[in-house]
């Protein structure tokens, strides 16, 4: 219940009491939730390309850090009693506006089905994120100011820790607790509305009723707008022009949409066409190019693709049996409803992780067919790596055949297309005695330890299998053999092999993507190095320690995201959980460091903890890729302890701050986020796929150690030791 207060009482009241803690937690929850929602929007806009996560983190962290630094100049002008309600009002207004910008602007500037121009995204993301992130950085500075009046020891570290706890709650809510219950954007709207209502109540208690009424009006507009309009339905007309949308679902593997255009049914994953019905020629190519190699009672495993059309083609072979695997259970449900596949005693349909299924003792296969999108993302690349090919070989009979597909090279004349095919051919050749590429509607890659044939039409005739397109009228064996020899001759043998730790195939696709936008690798690298140089020149030695810890922390987080995506393919859902785990470690580290002895050994120990966790995560990665449960279990404490060290470093440094806690706290927070931003820009989209997990981990750990040495050389430590 609110009570009336005079203006003099308002100025001298205990400013905010403990309300700043709840506000800080709510701020962390909403900003982390917004980050998760926007991350998923960006994945969808960039057709599932996970490397864009680093670009989003760079924009977010850099703008938030700048907001904290700028707030030092004006935060003292805002009346202390108005800070908490103003923060709540900002948390109500800015996240929904930012979400709307990220949802609709890409659809207005990019043709449906195309990937957004990288330069356009960088500019658009900066503009769309600027209001929210600048305000988010300023909120940290303002809450430090409030906490200093409540008798809190180490207010900077306390605000940092409570914000991390809020981010933990946001990551958990959006990542896994409510993922299957309520859409992410609706959950964000509810939290923002709650912040707006709380702010309106506090404004009313401060006798600022006109502001309270305006804020209540914003809350009502948000709730009424959501009840009248569905953001998904509003975007369908722009995203899928002419299509009838049959189903739409947010799944752990990404956004899944089923549409119908004329007589064709299509399934999209993150706006990438995954299944298209009625493509008979492609279906026959996929099945018969592989099965004609082993036509006698073949035992077949098919991963991906449209079972409704693939299974009948396999069952044309006498004595054949087929097992269809789908990793995304929501996709399998959509297939059953909109693309019903035949029920037959010789066909079985299973759901689960493909890598685990390949290692199961359920039997060996004569033919394994992988129908996956081209390896332009970590999620799709995981079915083209050396580790996956090794598992597939173990699941085959001694004369078994592995079949993989890439888009026809006839559509991509150039060095990049040849390099992609050379990498895949050489990766397969490391595991199999024979590799054959048959260029037709697709480039069909066949690998086996036994001989392979190129006379596909002749093999079809020998097997007596009826087909519509794959026959002597469609496939000319002599021409196919000649094209195969020419393609093989054009491919180099000295390419890197595609692996989980170093996704060379995806990197080749990324290079093609960047050239499409007239962008070279050295541009973002040079930009990042310039930022690093400016920050180091303008930062004191204590700030350098915070900056390098922030950089090491974000590198660890991005490494774990990459490892999880490569191993399990569901980072769309797991991103929230991993962010929650990271923030839990930061919060715990910040709280612990607030009570620990202020000594150089503590500081050095926390920095070394972060560096060691970087190295340990990289060491665990090969085991995780091979299906090691202990390896995956070890990744959890790695992320937690690494972030624990980063959080502790910030709090220990803030405890040595000068008398002006607001200025020094916002400065350290800005350095922390700017260091993280540089790490996200250089490592996420560039160095991780280019150099691999191990090299990046070594470099990041070395950077943390260098920052520690520089920071410990500061005379501030000696002053505190004498005190």
N, C-alpha and C positions, 0 to 999 in steps of 0.2 A: 504494500500500500504506500502510495506516494504522500509525502508531507510537504507543506509550503515552506520555502526557505527564503530568507532575505538575500539580497545580492552580496552583502558582506559575509553572511554565513556561507554562501555558495563559494566564495573565494577562499575561505579558510577551512572548509570541511576536509576531513581526511579523504584525500582525492582518490576516489575509486575503490578504497578498501581493498578487498580481495577480488573485486569484479574484474580486474585486469587479467587475472589468471584464467577465468572462464572465457573472457574475450580472446585471449591469446590462443587458448586451445581451439576455440571455434574458428579463429582466423586460420590456424594451421590445418584444421579439418577441411574447411571450404577451399583453401588454395590448393591443397593436395588433391582433393576431389576434382577440382577444375583442371588440374594438370593431367590427371588420369583420363578425364573425359576428352580433353583436347588432344592428348596423345592418340587416343583411339580415332578421333576425327582425322588427324593427320595421316595415320596409317591408311585410313580409307581413301583419303584424297590422293595419296601417293601409291595407290594400288598395292598396298601391303608392304612397301619398301621400308624395312625397319631402320635403315641408316638415316632416315629423316628424323628419327628420335633425337639424335645428337644435335641437329640443327634447331629443333624445337627447344631442347634444354638450353642451348646457347642463348637463344632469344630470351627465354624466360629468366634465366639466372642473371644474364647481363643487365636486363632492364630492372629487375628487382634490386640488384646491387646498386645500380645508378639511383634508383628511387630512395634507397636508404641513405646514400651519400648526400643527395640533394636535400633531403628532409632536415639535415642538420642546420640548414640556413634559415628555415622558417618555422620549425616545429615549436619554438618557444612562443610564437605569436598566437597559437591556438589556446584558448582558455582550458585550463587543466580539467575542469568539470565536464567539458564537452568532448574530450578525446574519445572515451569509450563509446558513447552513442554515435559519434561520427564514424568511428571504425566499423561499428555494426551496420551503419547505413551504407558504407562503401562495400561491405561484404554482401549486402543485399543487391546492390545495383550492378556492380561491374562484372561479376562472373557470368550472369545470363547474357549480358551484352557481348561479352567476348565469345561465348559459345555460339551465339547467333552469327557473329562475324565469321568464325571458322566454319560453320555449317554452310552458309549461303554464298559467301564471296567466291570460293573456288568454283562453284557451279555457274557463277555469272561470268567468269573470265576464261574458263577452259571448256572446250567442247566435251560433250558427254563421252565417257569411256577413255579420255586421254589423261595423261599425267600432267599435273600442273608444272609450269615452267619454274625451275628452281630459283631463278632470280626474282620472279614475280612472287614466289612463296616467301622468300627472305624479306622482301619489302612489305608484303601484305601481312606477314606474321608480326613483324615489328610494329606496324601500325595497329593491328588488332590487339596485340598483347600490351602495348604501351600503357593504356589507362589502367588496366588491372595490375600489371607488374610494378609500375611506378608507385601506385597506391599501396601495393603489398609491401614494398620496401619501406615506404614511409610509415606504414603501420608499425613495423618493428621499432623504428626510432621513437614513435609516439608512445608506444607501450613501455619502452624503457623509461621514458619521462614519467609516466604514471607510476611505474613500479618503484621508482626512487623515493616517492612520497609515502609509501606504505611500510617503510621500515625493513624492506627486504635486503638481506645481505647479498652482495653480488647481483644486482638487478639485471645486468646485461646477460650473464650466464643463465639466470632464472628465466628470463623471457625467451631466450634461445631454447632452453630445455622444454618449457611448456609449449612452445610453438612446435617443436619436434614431436611431442606427445600428441598434439592435435593432428599433425601430419600422419602419425601412426594410425590414429583413428580413421582419418580420411582414406588412407590407403587400404586399410582393412575393410571398411564399409564398401568402397567402390571396387575393391579388388576381388573379394571372395565372399564376404559375409552376406551381402545383399545382391550379388551379381545376378543370380538366377531368379530373384524375387521381384526386383523393380528396375526399370531401365535407368542407366547411369544419369542421363540428363534430368529425369524426374527426381531422382534422389538429390542431385545438386540443387534443383529448384526448391525442394522442400527445405534444405539447409539454409539457402539464401533467404527464403521467406521467414524462417525462424529467426535469422539474424536481423531481418528488417523489423519484425514484430518486437524483438528485444530492444532494438534501437529506438523504436517509436515510444515504448514504455519509458525508457530512460530520458528521452527528450521531453516527454510529458512531465516527468518528475522534476525536470530542470526548468519547468514553466516555459518551454520552447514549443508550444502546442502547434503552431503553424508548421514547424518542421516535422513534428510527429505526424500531423495529418498528411503532409506530403509523402512521408515515408510509408504510411499505411496505404496511401493511394497506389504507390509503386508496388507494394506487396499484392494488393487486390488485382492490379493490372497483370502481374505475372501469373497469378493463379487463374484468373479468368481467361487470359490468353492461352494458357496450357489446356484448359478445359474445352476451349473452342477449336484450337488448332493443334495438330500433331506435327511436330517438326519433321518427322520421317515422311509423313504423307505429303507435306508441302514440297519436299525435295525430290520426291519420286518423279514428278512430271518433268523436272529439269534433268535428272540423272538418267532416266530411262524413257526418253520421248517415244510415244507411240506404243509403249508396253503396258500390259495389264499386270500389276503387281499382285501375285498370288500369296506370297508369304514373305515376312521379314523378321529376322531374329538376330540378336546379339549373342554370339557364341564365344567360347574360350579361344577359338581359332580366328575370330574376326566376324565382321558383319556378313550375314548370309541373307541373300535376297533371291526369291524365285519369281520369274516373270514369264509372261506369254506374249509372243508377237506372232500373229497369224496362227499357224499350226505348230510353231516351234515353242518348246518350253526351254527356258534358260535358267541356269543357276549361277549367281555371282557370289564370289567371296572377296570382300573388300573391293567391290566394283570390278574385279577381274573375272571375265567369263570362265567358269569352271566346267560346266556341262552344257551342251547344246544338243537337243534331240534332233533326230532326222538327218544326221550327217552320216549317211550310209557308207560313202566311200572312205571317210576317215576311220570309221569303225572297222571296216574290213581290212584296211591296211594295218591297223594296230594289232588285230588278232592274227591274221593269216601270214604276215611277214614273219612272225615269230613261230607260229604253230606248224608251218610247213617244214620247219627245221626238224621237228620231232613229232610227226603226225600220228604215230601209232599209240593209241590209248594214252594220250598225254594227261598228266596230272598238273593242273595249271593254277597259279596264284595271280590274281589281278589286284593291284593296289590303285585305287582311284578310278576315274572314268565313270561312264554311265552303264551300270550293270544291265539295265533294261535292253540295251543294244549289244553290249559285249558278250553277255552270257549266251544268247542264242547262237552267236557265231562260233563260240568255243564248242558248244554241244553238237555242232554238225560233224565233229570228228568222232568216229566210232570208238566207244569205250572211254571217252574223255570225261574228266571231272574238273570242276572249277571251284576255287575258293576266292570270294571277293572281300577285300579288306577295305574298311573306311575308318580313318582316324577320328573324324568328326561325327559323333552320334547324331547331332542335330541335322547334318547333311543327309545321313542315312534315313532319318525320319521324313525329310522332305522328298527324298527319292521314292520312298514307299507310297507317299501320298500323291505326288505329281508325276513321277516317272516309275510306275510299278514294274518290278522286274519279275521274271518267271520263277515260280516255285517248282523245283525239280529235284528229285532225289540225288542227282549228280552235281547239284550246285548248292553251296553253302555261303552264308553271308555273315561276316563277323565285324565287330567294331573293336577298336583298340589301337595301341601304338604299334605301328608297322615294324619298327626295329625290334620290339619285344616279340612280336609274332614270328618274325623270321628266325629267332633263336629258340622258339618253342619246339618241343619234341613231337609235334603233330605229324611230321612226315617230311620227306624231301620231294621237291617239285621238279618236273621235267622242263617247265617253262615258267618264268616269272616275268610279268609284264607290269611296268611302272608307268602309269598315266598321270603325270603331274604337270603343273604349270612350269614354264621355262624358269631356270634358276636365277631369277632377278631379285629374289628376296631370301633372307635366311631361312624362312619357313619352307620355301620350295627347294632351296639349294640343299637342304638336309637329305633329300632323296637322290642326290647326285654325287655325294662325297665318297672318298676312299673308304671311310669307316662303314658307310651303308653298303657299298659294293662288296666289301668283305663279308658282311653278314649275309647278303644275298647269295654269295658264292657258297657259303656254308649250308644254306638251305636248299641248294640245288643237288640233283643227282650228278654223278661224275660226268655225264654227257649233257647236262642241263644247259638251258639257254636263258640269259638275262636280256630283256628287251627294254630299251629306254627311247624316249622321243624328244626331239627338238623341232621347232618350227622349220619349215623348208628353207634351206640356204639359198634357194633361188630367189627368195624375197629379200635377202640381206647380202648383197654382193659387197665384199669389203674385208679388210684385215680383221676387224673386230669379230665378225661372224666366223671367220676361219679360226681365230684364236679360241673362241668358245668351243668349237667342235674339236679342236686339237686337244684342249685341256680335258674334255670328257673322254675322248678316245684314249689318251694316254693314261688317264685315271683307271679306265676299264682294263687297259693292257697290262697294268701292274698286277692285276688279279687273275686275268684269264689269258690262255694261250692264244686265242683267236678273237679278233674284233673286226666286225664288218659294219660299214655304214651304207645304208641303202637310201639314196635321195629320191623321194617321191613327193606325195602330198605333205609328209613329214620327212625329216631326216631320221630314219629308223636305225638305232644303234643296237647291234646284236653282239653278245659276248658269250663265249663258251670255251671250255677246255677241249671240245671236240670240233670237228669240221663244221663249217657253215656254208650254205648254198646261196647263190644269188639268183638262180633261175626260179623265181617265185611262181610265175605262171605255170611253168612245167611241174613244179611241186604240187600246185593246186590241182592240176589235171590228174597227176598220179594218185593223189589222195581221194579223188572223186568227190570233192566238196563243192556244192553249188554256191556260187557267188554272183553278185550283181555287177560289181565293178572290177574287183581284183581277179582278172582273167586275161587271156592273151590279147583281148581287144583293148584293155586298159593298161596292162603292164607288158612292155616289150623287154624280154629278158636280156637280149644283147645290148640294148640301149641302157637299161638299168645297170648292167655290169660295167659298161664303159663310163657312165657318170660316176659310179662308185669308185672306180680306179682313179679318175681325174680328181675327185674330191679328196681321196686318201693321199694322193701325190702332193696336193697343195697344203697339207697340214704338217706343221713342224713337230718335232719330237722332243724339243728341249723346253717345253712349257712346264710351269709348276703343276703339281697335282692338286686336285680339289680336295680339301679336307675340312673337317669341322672347325679346326682352330684357324685355318687360313682358307677362307672360301674363295678360291681363285676364279671359279666360274662366275660367282656373283660379282666379283670385282670387275671381270671383263664386261659383264652386263652394265655395271655402274659406269665404266669408262665410256661405253657407247651412249649411255643416258646423258652423261655430262657433256659429251661432244654434241649431242643433239641440241643442247642449250648453249652451245658455243662457250663452254666452260672448261677450263683446264684445272688439273689438280693443284698447280702451284698457286692459284689465286686464293683459295681458302687457307692454304698452308701459310702463305705470305701474310695474309690478314691476321691469322692467329699469332704468328711470330711477332708482328708489329705490336699487337695488343700486349703480348707478354713483355716485350721490351719496354713499352711505355709504363706498364704496371710496376715492373721491377725498378725502373728509374725513379718513379714517384712514390714508392712505398718504403717505409722504414723497415728495419730488420725484423722486428716483431711481426709486422704485417706480412712479410714474405713467408714466414712460417705458417701463418693462417692461410695464406693464398695457396701454398703448395699442398697443404693438407686438404683444402677444398678441392683442388685439382685431382689429388690422389683418390679422394672419396668418390668423385663422380666417375673417374675411370673405373674404379672397382664396381660401381653400380652398373655401368654400361657393359663391362665385361660379363657380369653375372647375367644381365638381360640377354646378351648374345649367347652365352652358354646354354641357358634355359631354352631359348628359341631354337637353337640348333638341335638340342637333344629331345625336346618335347613339342616344339612348334606351337605352343599356346601362350606366347608372351602377351597376346591381346588381353587375356584375362589376368595372367600372372603379374603383369606390370604393377597393378595396384598392390598386390601382396608383397612384391619385392620392394616397392617404395615404402610400404609399411614397415617391413623388416629393417630397412636401412634407417628410417627415421626412429624406430625403436632403439636401435643402437646409438644413434646420435643423442637422443634424449637421455638415455641411461648414462652415456659418457659425460654429458653436460652436468647432470645431477651429481654424479660421483666426483667430478673434478671440482665442483663447488664446495665439497667438504674435505677434499684431500689437501695435503700439505703443498704449499706453493714452492716447489723445489724443481731445479733443472732436471733431476733424475726422473721425476714424474712426467714432465713435459717430453723429455727424450724417449721415455718408455712408451708413451701414447703414440708418438710419431712412428717409432719403430714397430709398434703393433699394427698400424695401418700399412706400413711398407711390407711387413711379413705376410699380412693377409692378401695383399696383391699377388705376392709370389706364390702363396699357397693355393689361391684360386686358379692361377694358371697351371700349377702342377696337378691339380685335381681334374682339369678339363679333359685330358685324354681318357681317364677312367670313366668319367661321366658319359662321354661319347660311346664308350664300349658297353654301357648299360650297368655300370657299377653302382649299386645302391649306396654303399658307404661313401662313394665319391660325391653323390648328390647330397647325402646327409651332411657331408663335410662342408658343402658350399654354404649352408645356412649359418653356421657359426662364423665362417669367413666373412660374410657380408655384415653380420651383426658386430663382430669384434672390430672389423675395419672401420665401420661407421662409429663405433664406440670411441675409438682412438681419435677420429676426426672431431667428434663432438667435444671430447675432453680437451683437445688442443685449443679449440675456440674459447672455452670457459676459462682455462688456465691463463690464456693470454689476456682475456678481458678483466681478470682479477688484478692485473698489474696496470690497469688503465689509469689515466690521469684523473684529476678531480672532476672534470667535465665528463660524467659518465655517458650522457646522451651523445655527445659528439664522438667520443672515443668508441662507444659501442656501435654506433651506426657506421663508423669508419671501418672497424674490424668486420662487421657483417657484410659491408660492401666488398671488402677485399676477399672475404671467404667466397662470396657468390661470383665475383668476377674471375677468381681463379678457377672455380668450377665451370664457369661458362667457357673459358679458353680450353679446358680439358674436354668438354663436351664437343666443341667445334672441331678440334684437331683429331680426337680419338674416335668419336662415334661414327661419323660418315667417312673417315679417311684411313686413319692409321690401323684400326682394328682389322678391317678386311685386307688392307695392304700388307701389313707386317705380321699379323697373327697375334694370338692372345699372349704367347710367351714373351715376344719382343716388347709388346706394349706394356706388359706387367713389369718387366725389368726396367724399362725406361721410367715408368711412373714411380716405381719404388725408389729408383735412384734420385728422381726429382724431389721426393719427400725427404730423403736423407740430406740432400743438399740444402733444402729449405730449413731443416732442423739445425744444421751446422751454422748457417747464416744467422738464424734467430737466436741461438744460444750465445753467439758472439756479441749480442747487444749488451750495452752497459746496464740496461734496466734490470737484468738478472742479478748483477752484482749489487745493485742498490737494494734489492729486496732481500738478498742473502745477508747483507749487513744489518738490515732492519730486523 
